[in-house]
Amino acid sequence: MIRPPGRRGAVLTAAQARAIYAYNERLFERYVRRIRRLPERAVYRREGIGHRTLFGTLVHILNVHEVWVGYIVQGRTSNPQLETLFSDPTRQPKDWAGFRTYDRRVWRTVNRYLEDVSPRALARPVHTSWMPGRYAAADGLLQATFEQAHHLGEIIGVMWQHDLAPPEMT
């Protein structure tokens, strides 16, 4: 996501960002519904994927959207702000009730940001301590989108390994 030399402005329009995130949310919720219907042992079984379980991977996708859209793209990256966020136990729900509360909070935050996002806001420079380079807020939206796709791919792989049909993507 390092900006090419001479490139200015956002790589997404506000309408495109809203459309991508509407799709992200719908697709994510499809996976949540499918995984919720699985037996509990399948949901919490350690699978050797990045976030161990199907449930843990869904939680991580929410973590990514929350930190990128709720904090980084809005310039809320000071150590106290992120430390408080990262130490919040509600970001690591252990059951579906906690998950649903967290899920609603994250998508509410995302949608509130996107509701009035402007071209200027999407082009605004943003920074993270863990990723060197120069980024615009629009890059952060794409980063979270691609990360969701990556982790849904892990979920699809696990489901195939267990002869389970993943949800339709389109």
Disulfide bonds with the S-S distance in Angstrom:
none
